[in-house]
Each structure stands twice: as C-alpha cells, then as structure tokens.
C-alpha cells in the first residue's frame, strides 16, 4: 500500500491507497477540499466537514444525472461521466469508512 497525506479544510488526513493511485487520490482530495471551503465548512468537526464536502459532491452528481449540466453533451459521454463519478463516489465512501474506522480505534 502507498501512503499519502491529504489536506482538506486545513486538516491533514493520512490515507493508504494502491501504488500508482497517489496522484488520483490527491486530485480527489483537492476536489473535496474545494467543496468544503466553498461550503464554508472549514472549522467544523472532521465528520461534519467531510459530510458537507460529500453533500456538495452528491448534489453535483445529482445535477449531472438529472441533466442540469449546462450545455448538452453526447448521451454516451454523459453515461461515461456518470459511471466515472460513481466510481469516484465509491472511492470517497471507502476513504470515509477508513477514516471512521480510525476514529473508532482512537
């Protein structure tokens, strides 16, 4: 397993991932950090801050699925994007489960 630190909302989180996935996970961390900051959730408890970030990302996913994405795009491309977002969402959920597991062992 590879290890990296993510900074989300001014806090550092140690994350393990498969070797070679570091840059992708770091990108996801930056996406979450942006959503947390945009939602004004910096300074909240870690679970609450991550919840706000997850809710904003879920809202974006919902808007994409409902077709509120702005300019029309190709249906196959839309499905591919939705599939990729589902994959990213699953990874985020796994990270949250991992973090919650660490919280329960502390």
Secondary structure, 3 states (H helix, E strand, C coil): CEEEEEEECCEEEEEEECCCCHHHHHHHHHHHHHHHHHCCCCCCCHHHHHHHHHHHHHHHHHHHHCCCCCCCCCHHHHHHHHHHHHHHHHHHHHHHHHHHHHHHHC
